[in-house]
Amino acid sequence: MQRIHPEEEEDTLQKWVDNMSQQLIYESFTRYLVEHKGYDKELLDLTPATWDFCFKGLVVDLEEGILVKLAEDGTVLRATRGTKDLTPEDLLRLYGPAPEWKHFQSLNSSFTRSAKYYFYDNYFDLPGALLCGRVFDMFQKQGREVTADFWKDMVAAIDHNYNTSAFKGKDPSAVIIVWILSWFLSTE
């Protein structure tokens, strides 16, 4: 029988905790939008491939309805409308031949939140980035314009998710275990 090294066990456990916490966060945000704001139940249906969309450093441009991945110098590396990649032609039209994102200097100097964008800078935020992309997809499918107004619903979902009353009458054991493991593994 082959023995697994402790660091491999820890890495495997950390990946499981990250995966579970991201799924729980996504589901909680989405259930709120579906049950309290009337969003389509289809948002709850995910495949493992759907999670490939999530990576740190995404910015939701609330003015354009686009998710942007930036280089350290503000160059647009990737942009999506919803979860669909924009074509090179779309990128050229939106950002020009030197594709620097227009709010990069503001983001880079302060890392504060803005009414014009939201920067997904940590792993606990990533499910929100995926949900934004999927909401954009849903709006496009329904022929609705993506406006910054949807952001009010996202903020309400976040507030609800981190409010202890959201767990009233539910068995929070799985959530508690994931959060404890996540905290424990992040302190090493």
Backbone as CSV, one residue per row, in Angstrom:
resi,resn,N_x,N_y,N_z,CA_x,CA_y,CA_z,C_x,C_y,C_z
1,MET,0.843,-1.187,0.000,0.000,0.000,0.000,0.887,1.249,0.000
2,GLN,0.604,2.152,-0.905,1.405,3.360,-1.027,0.969,4.402,-0.004
3,ARG,1.914,4.999,0.660,1.649,6.014,1.687,1.627,7.394,1.033
4,ILE,0.611,8.173,1.338,0.518,9.545,0.838,1.276,10.447,1.811
5,HIS,2.071,11.327,1.290,2.824,12.262,2.130,1.874,13.286,2.757
6,PRO,2.176,13.739,3.977,1.292,14.701,4.658,1.007,15.953,3.834
7,GLU,2.013,16.471,3.118,1.771,17.683,2.321,0.806,17.412,1.174
8,GLU,0.811,16.174,0.639,-0.152,15.819,-0.406,-1.551,15.712,0.173
9,GLU,-1.657,15.162,1.390,-2.957,15.085,2.053,-3.507,16.480,2.301
10,GLU,-2.639,17.374,2.783,-3.060,18.743,3.067,-3.509,19.454,1.792
11,ASP,-2.746,19.266,0.706,-3.096,19.884,-0.566,-4.434,19.359,-1.079
12,THR,-4.651,18.056,-0.964,-5.914,17.448,-1.393,-7.076,17.975,-0.560
13,LEU,-6.868,18.058,0.754,-7.900,18.576,1.644,-8.202,20.041,1.320
14,GLN,-7.160,20.840,1.074,-7.368,22.254,0.752,-8.167,22.400,-0.537
15,LYS,-7.867,21.594,-1.545,-8.620,21.667,-2.796,-10.083,21.305,-2.573
16,TRP,-10.331,20.284,-1.750,-11.704,19.891,-1.454,-12.432,21.010,-0.726
17,VAL,-11.776,21.613,0.273,-12.389,22.701,1.047,-12.698,23.881,0.129
18,ASP,-11.737,24.260,-0.714,-11.962,25.379,-1.639,-13.135,25.093,-2.560
19,ASN,-13.174,23.897,-3.110,-14.251,23.506,-4.026,-15.597,23.553,-3.313
20,MET,-15.672,22.937,-2.135,-16.934,22.904,-1.391,-17.373,24.305,-0.978
21,SER,-16.454,25.118,-0.492,-16.849,26.461,-0.055,-17.316,27.291,-1.250
22,GLN,-16.650,27.176,-2.396,-17.083,27.911,-3.575,-18.476,27.466,-4.015
23,GLN,-18.728,26.165,-3.996,-20.053,25.676,-4.380,-21.126,26.165,-3.409
24,LEU,-20.828,26.129,-2.107,-21.797,26.589,-1.114,-22.087,28.082,-1.262
25,ILE,-21.046,28.865,-1.482,-21.220,30.309,-1.648,-22.042,30.593,-2.900
26,TYR,-21.692,29.952,-4.024,-22.437,30.154,-5.265,-23.904,29.792,-5.062
27,GLU,-24.152,28.629,-4.471,-25.527,28.181,-4.293,-26.306,29.135,-3.388
28,SER,-25.681,29.618,-2.341,-26.365,30.533,-1.432,-26.711,31.849,-2.133
29,PHE,-25.744,32.431,-2.848,-26.006,33.667,-3.603,-27.146,33.448,-4.594
30,THR,-27.048,32.350,-5.333,-27.998,32.086,-6.411,-29.391,31.799,-5.871
31,ARG,-29.487,31.006,-4.817,-30.805,30.726,-4.222,-31.486,32.021,-3.791
32,TYR,-30.714,32.938,-3.253,-31.289,34.215,-2.857,-31.860,34.933,-4.087
33,LEU,-31.093,34.993,-5.162,-31.572,35.682,-6.371,-32.811,35.004,-6.948
34,VAL,-32.838,33.677,-6.920,-33.977,32.935,-7.463,-35.202,33.088,-6.569
35,GLU,-35.028,32.884,-5.263,-36.162,32.860,-4.341,-36.666,34.243,-3.933
36,HIS,-35.779,35.238,-3.908,-36.184,36.558,-3.418,-36.252,37.632,-4.500
37,LYS,-35.551,37.415,-5.611,-35.506,38.439,-6.653,-36.089,37.973,-7.981
38,GLY,-36.551,36.716,-8.035,-37.229,36.221,-9.233,-36.332,35.849,-10.392
39,TYR,-35.055,35.598,-10.144,-34.151,35.187,-11.215,-34.462,33.752,-11.636
40,ASP,-34.051,33.400,-12.845,-34.311,32.091,-13.433,-33.612,30.979,-12.636
41,LYS,-34.342,29.890,-12.371,-33.797,28.736,-11.643,-32.629,28.086,-12.383
42,GLU,-32.538,28.321,-13.667,-31.456,27.755,-14.472,-30.074,28.160,-13.933
43,LEU,-30.015,29.281,-13.231,-28.746,29.721,-12.655,-28.194,28.718,-11.642
44,LEU,-29.071,27.897,-11.066,-28.636,26.904,-10.077,-27.961,25.682,-10.718
45,ASP,-28.177,25.475,-12.014,-27.629,24.311,-12.706,-26.198,24.586,-13.161
46,LEU,-25.270,23.848,-12.569,-23.860,23.999,-12.921,-23.277,22.655,-13.326
47,THR,-22.290,22.708,-14.186,-21.515,21.520,-14.518,-20.103,21.749,-13.984
48,PRO,-19.318,20.693,-13.821,-17.933,20.906,-13.379,-17.163,21.852,-14.299
49,ALA,-17.446,21.815,-15.588,-16.749,22.688,-16.534,-17.081,24.164,-16.308
50,THR,-18.236,24.442,-15.735,-18.635,25.825,-15.479,-17.627,26.537,-14.584
51,TRP,-17.023,25.789,-13.672,-16.085,26.390,-12.719,-14.783,26.833,-13.369
52,ASP,-14.512,26.399,-14.606,-13.304,26.835,-15.310,-13.313,28.341,-15.546
53,PHE,-14.481,28.935,-15.471,-14.605,30.382,-15.662,-13.960,31.158,-14.517
54,CYS,-13.879,30.556,-13.352,-13.426,31.251,-12.143,-11.910,31.288,-12.027
55,PHE,-11.380,32.481,-11.915,-9.978,32.662,-11.581,-9.825,34.047,-10.972
56,LYS,-8.860,34.156,-10.050,-8.663,35.417,-9.338,-8.287,36.529,-10.314
57,GLY,-8.663,37.751,-9.944,-8.277,38.904,-10.732,-9.299,39.355,-11.753
58,LEU,-10.493,38.784,-11.725,-11.539,39.252,-12.640,-12.120,40.567,-12.128
59,VAL,-12.465,41.431,-13.044,-13.124,42.688,-12.717,-14.442,42.729,-13.473
60,VAL,-15.524,43.027,-12.757,-16.805,43.226,-13.422,-16.889,44.710,-13.743
61,ASP,-16.910,45.023,-15.022,-17.090,46.397,-15.480,-18.589,46.627,-15.539
62,LEU,-19.112,47.317,-14.540,-20.562,47.498,-14.421,-21.118,48.442,-15.479
63,GLU,-20.287,49.290,-16.046,-20.739,50.197,-17.107,-20.933,49.463,-18.430
64,GLU,-20.028,48.533,-18.719,-20.053,47.830,-20.000,-20.759,46.475,-19.934
65,GLY,-20.957,45.949,-18.722,-21.526,44.606,-18.589,-20.559,43.542,-19.063
66,ILE,-19.285,43.752,-18.772,-18.219,42.860,-19.232,-17.364,42.455,-18.038
67,LEU,-16.895,41.214,-18.048,-15.909,40.760,-17.066,-14.547,40.792,-17.730
68,VAL,-13.569,41.364,-17.036,-12.258,41.613,-17.619,-11.171,40.979,-16.757
69,LYS,-10.203,40.325,-17.393,-8.999,39.834,-16.724,-7.867,40.745,-17.156
70,LEU,-7.164,41.318,-16.164,-6.137,42.313,-16.445,-4.738,41.802,-16.146
71,ALA,-3.766,42.298,-16.908,-2.356,42.088,-16.588,-1.967,43.090,-15.506
72,GLU,-0.783,42.945,-14.967,-0.319,43.840,-13.903,-0.251,45.298,-14.350
73,ASP,-0.111,45.552,-15.644,-0.014,46.917,-16.147,-1.351,47.470,-16.646
74,GLY,-2.443,46.710,-16.443,-3.765,47.172,-16.852,-4.181,46.741,-18.238
75,THR,-3.324,45.998,-18.920,-3.664,45.482,-20.250,-4.767,44.437,-20.111
76,VAL,-5.739,44.517,-20.979,-6.835,43.545,-20.981,-6.316,42.243,-21.588
77,LEU,-6.253,41.211,-20.760,-5.795,39.905,-21.225,-6.938,39.084,-21.804
78,ARG,-8.098,39.269,-21.209,-9.275,38.483,-21.595,-10.491,39.294,-21.181
79,ALA,-11.533,39.204,-21.963,-12.785,39.853,-21.593,-13.937,38.964,-22.048
80,THR,-14.978,38.948,-21.238,-16.144,38.147,-21.579,-17.401,38.993,-21.425
81,ARG,-18.370,38.677,-22.231,-19.719,39.205,-22.033,-20.492,38.008,-21.512
82,GLY,-20.816,38.071,-20.247,-21.334,36.877,-19.597,-20.172,35.926,-19.423
83,THR,-20.385,34.667,-19.759,-19.301,33.686,-19.672,-18.689,33.398,-21.032
84,LYS,-19.070,34.163,-22.056,-18.588,33.944,-23.420,-17.444,34.913,-23.726
85,ASP,-16.301,34.358,-24.149,-15.150,35.189,-24.486,-15.495,36.148,-25.625
86,LEU,-14.995,37.376,-25.509,-15.125,38.329,-26.606,-14.105,37.972,-27.682
87,THR,-14.438,38.255,-28.918,-13.527,37.975,-30.027,-12.412,39.023,-30.049
88,PRO,-11.308,38.728,-30.722,-10.253,39.734,-30.865,-10.776,41.030,-31.501
89,GLU,-11.735,40.906,-32.408,-12.315,42.089,-33.042,-13.095,42.920,-32.012
90,ASP,-13.851,42.240,-31.147,-14.587,42.949,-30.087,-13.626,43.664,-29.141
91,LEU,-12.539,42.978,-28.788,-11.540,43.590,-27.895,-10.923,44.830,-28.533
92,LEU,-10.613,44.749,-29.824,-10.043,45.886,-30.537,-11.030,47.048,-30.576
93,ARG,-12.295,46.746,-30.850,-13.334,47.788,-30.897,-13.523,48.452,-29.535
94,LEU,-13.530,47.652,-28.457,-13.765,48.188,-27.120,-12.557,48.899,-26.521
95,TYR,-11.366,48.347,-26.748,-10.193,48.839,-26.030,-9.097,49.421,-26.916
96,GLY,-9.256,49.308,-28.235,-8.255,49.856,-29.132,-7.041,48.954,-29.263
97,PRO,-6.028,49.427,-30.010,-4.858,48.584,-30.271,-3.976,48.356,-29.035
98,ALA,-4.008,49.275,-28.077,-3.273,49.100,-26.809,-4.331,48.923,-25.723
99,PRO,-4.797,47.707,-25.532,-6.003,47.476,-24.723,-5.821,47.648,-23.208
100,GLU,-5.750,48.904,-22.771,-5.699,49.164,-21.329,-7.111,49.479,-20.849
101,TRP,-7.491,48.867,-19.741,-8.814,49.081,-19.186,-8.898,50.487,-18.588
102,LYS,-9.969,51.216,-18.889,-10.086,52.636,-18.560,-10.061,52.951,-17.059
103,HIS,-10.445,52.016,-16.204,-10.467,52.290,-14.764,-9.263,51.699,-14.032
104,PHE,-8.261,51.240,-14.794,-7.140,50.548,-14.164,-6.401,51.427,-13.162
105,GLN,-6.140,52.678,-13.501,-5.382,53.540,-12.586,-6.110,53.716,-11.251
106,SER,-7.416,53.859,-11.312,-8.209,53.978,-10.086,-8.142,52.691,-9.270
107,LEU,-8.316,51.569,-9.927,-8.258,50.275,-9.255,-6.859,50.025,-8.686
108,ASN,-5.850,50.291,-9.475,-4.472,50.010,-9.094,-3.984,50.885,-7.937
109,SER,-4.510,52.090,-7.838,-4.035,52.997,-6.785,-4.763,52.816,-5.467
110,SER,-5.991,52.320,-5.495,-6.742,52.281,-4.242,-7.332,50.923,-3.887
111,PHE,-7.582,50.093,-4.860,-8.247,48.805,-4.653,-9.554,48.952,-3.876
112,THR,-10.154,50.126,-3.972,-11.443,50.330,-3.321,-12.552,49.907,-4.267
113,ARG,-13.710,49.726,-3.714,-14.876,49.376,-4.524,-15.385,50.645,-5.204
114,SER,-16.084,50.442,-6.278,-16.560,51.559,-7.071,-17.942,51.247,-7.605
115,ALA,-18.680,52.274,-7.953,-19.974,52.078,-8.598,-19.784,51.664,-10.062
116,LYS,-18.533,51.749,-10.566,-18.256,51.437,-11.966,-17.681,50.041,-12.174
117,TYR,-17.142,49.447,-11.122,-16.541,48.120,-11.256,-16.475,47.428,-9.904
118,TYR,-16.250,46.105,-9.972,-16.005,45.324,-8.767,-14.865,44.367,-9.066
119,PHE,-13.858,44.370,-8.211,-12.670,43.550,-8.394,-12.781,42.286,-7.548
120,TYR,-12.776,41.127,-8.210,-12.831,39.841,-7.513,-11.398,39.419,-7.195
121,ASP,-10.975,39.716,-5.976,-9.565,39.551,-5.623,-9.256,38.384,-4.685
122,ASN,-10.258,37.597,-4.312,-9.955,36.465,-3.433,-10.855,35.280,-3.774
123,TYR,-10.513,34.136,-3.225,-11.226,32.907,-3.570,-12.675,32.896,-3.087
124,PHE,-12.970,33.625,-2.029,-14.350,33.660,-1.552,-15.232,34.502,-2.477
125,ASP,-14.625,35.378,-3.256,-15.368,36.198,-4.214,-15.669,35.475,-5.519
126,LEU,-14.858,34.480,-5.867,-14.962,33.861,-7.189,-16.348,33.343,-7.550
127,PRO,-17.090,32.744,-6.620,-18.450,32.323,-7.001,-19.314,33.504,-7.449
128,GLY,-19.065,34.676,-6.893,-19.798,35.871,-7.322,-19.458,36.262,-8.750
129,ALA,-18.199,36.094,-9.141,-17.798,36.388,-10.521,-18.509,35.444,-11.488
130,LEU,-18.538,34.172,-11.124,-19.245,33.201,-11.961,-20.729,33.549,-12.044
131,LEU,-21.322,33.902,-10.934,-22.745,34.250,-10.929,-23.003,35.489,-11.777
132,CYS,-22.132,36.496,-11.690,-22.291,37.681,-12.550,-22.276,37.284,-14.020
133,GLY,-21.307,36.472,-14.397,-21.233,36.026,-15.787,-22.482,35.284,-16.214
134,ARG,-22.979,34.435,-15.348,-24.183,33.650,-15.686,-25.435,34.532,-15.717
135,VAL,-25.500,35.536,-14.835,-26.626,36.482,-14.882,-26.579,37.260,-16.189
136,PHE,-25.380,37.697,-16.607,-25.247,38.388,-17.892,-25.735,37.492,-19.023
137,ASP,-25.343,36.203,-18.990,-25.808,35.245,-20.008,-27.332,35.160,-20.007
138,MET,-27.923,35.073,-18.820,-29.372,34.953,-18.687,-30.068,36.193,-19.260
139,PHE,-29.534,37.374,-18.936,-30.125,38.613,-19.463,-30.081,38.616,-20.989
140,GLN,-28.950,38.238,-21.560,-28.823,38.214,-23.016,-29.808,37.221,-23.628
141,LYS,-29.945,36.059,-23.022,-30.870,35.039,-23.508,-32.314,35.555,-23.485
142,GLN,-32.641,36.356,-22.471,-33.986,36.910,-22.327,-34.172,38.215,-23.096
143,GLY,-33.109,38.685,-23.775,-33.190,39.923,-24.529,-33.189,41.168,-23.654
144,ARG,-32.732,41.022,-22.429,-32.671,42.158,-21.498,-31.296,42.797,-21.564
145,GLU,-31.270,44.100,-21.388,-30.007,44.823,-21.355,-29.340,44.618,-20.002
146,VAL,-28.034,44.423,-20.041,-27.271,44.314,-18.800,-26.970,45.731,-18.323
147,THR,-27.507,46.070,-17.176,-27.250,47.386,-16.593,-26.670,47.202,-15.203
148,ALA,-26.135,48.244,-14.653,-25.556,48.186,-13.310,-26.623,47.941,-12.243
149,ASP,-27.898,48.066,-12.594,-28.963,47.833,-11.609,-28.937,46.412,-11.045
150,PHE,-28.480,45.440,-11.849,-28.432,44.069,-11.343,-27.497,43.985,-10.140
151,TRP,-26.536,44.917,-10.059,-25.557,44.881,-8.979,-26.223,45.048,-7.609
152,LYS,-27.325,45.778,-7.552,-28.064,45.918,-6.292,-28.546,44.557,-5.806
153,ASP,-28.997,43.718,-6.740,-29.426,42.369,-6.384,-28.240,41.528,-5.913
154,MET,-27.092,41.680,-6.574,-25.892,40.936,-6.160,-25.469,41.341,-4.746
155,VAL,-25.484,42.620,-4.460,-25.112,43.096,-3.123,-26.105,42.571,-2.082
156,ALA,-27.388,42.555,-2.430,-28.397,42.009,-1.513,-28.137,40.523,-1.263
157,ALA,-27.738,39.783,-2.289,-27.431,38.360,-2.123,-26.205,38.171,-1.224
158,ILE,-25.209,39.019,-1.402,-24.011,38.955,-0.559,-24.374,39.269,0.890
159,ASP,-25.128,40.336,1.086,-25.551,40.692,2.448,-26.330,39.552,3.094
160,HIS,-27.245,38.965,2.332,-28.046,37.856,2.850,-27.156,36.657,3.188
161,ASN,-26.215,36.363,2.308,-25.340,35.207,2.475,-24.511,35.284,3.756
162,TYR,-24.080,36.475,4.110,-23.224,36.623,5.285,-23.981,37.102,6.513
163,ASN,-25.303,37.032,6.456,-26.141,37.385,7.591,-26.546,36.079,8.276
164,THR,-26.376,36.006,9.579,-26.658,34.745,10.290,-28.120,34.327,10.169
165,SER,-29.019,35.253,9.914,-30.432,34.873,9.783,-30.672,34.026,8.535
166,ALA,-29.733,34.038,7.581,-29.864,33.212,6.382,-29.838,31.723,6.729
167,PHE,-29.282,31.379,7.887,-29.171,29.977,8.285,-30.288,29.545,9.222
168,LYS,-31.212,30.445,9.520,-32.293,30.121,10.446,-33.097,28.927,9.926
169,GLY,-33.268,27.930,10.779,-34.059,26.762,10.418,-33.346,25.774,9.515
170,LYS,-32.056,25.977,9.251,-31.311,25.074,8.383,-30.187,24.422,9.179
171,ASP,-29.755,23.267,8.725,-28.632,22.583,9.352,-27.340,23.158,8.788
172,PRO,-26.652,23.986,9.553,-25.451,24.639,9.035,-24.182,23.814,9.194
173,SER,-24.295,22.540,9.556,-23.102,21.756,9.868,-22.112,21.696,8.706
174,ALA,-22.590,21.500,7.491,-21.670,21.429,6.353,-20.965,22.762,6.145
175,VAL,-21.696,23.850,6.292,-21.102,25.176,6.131,-20.062,25.410,7.217
176,ILE,-20.396,25.066,8.431,-19.481,25.277,9.545,-18.207,24.462,9.358
177,ILE,-18.337,23.211,8.956,-17.162,22.364,8.744,-16.267,22.960,7.668
178,VAL,-16.858,23.383,6.543,-16.069,23.955,5.457,-15.375,25.229,5.906
179,TRP,-16.067,26.095,6.623,-15.450,27.352,7.066,-14.342,27.098,8.079
180,ILE,-14.542,26.155,8.993,-13.494,25.839,9.972,-12.263,25.275,9.265
181,LEU,-12.468,24.308,8.377,-11.342,23.744,7.639,-10.640,24.804,6.804
182,SER,-11.413,25.660,6.166,-10.842,26.724,5.356,-9.988,27.649,6.207
183,TRP,-10.509,28.030,7.360,-9.751,28.911,8.253,-8.491,28.220,8.735
184,PHE,-8.624,26.948,9.166,-7.484,26.208,9.683,-6.381,26.103,8.640
185,LEU,-6.738,25.743,7.423,-5.734,25.557,6.378,-5.133,26.871,5.910
186,SER,-5.873,27.963,6.029,-5.340,29.252,5.590,-4.416,29.877,6.626
187,THR,-4.410,29.381,7.865,-3.565,29.956,8.911,-2.187,29.325,8.966
188,GLU,-1.939,28.315,8.165,-0.624,27.653,8.208,0.371,28.355,7.325
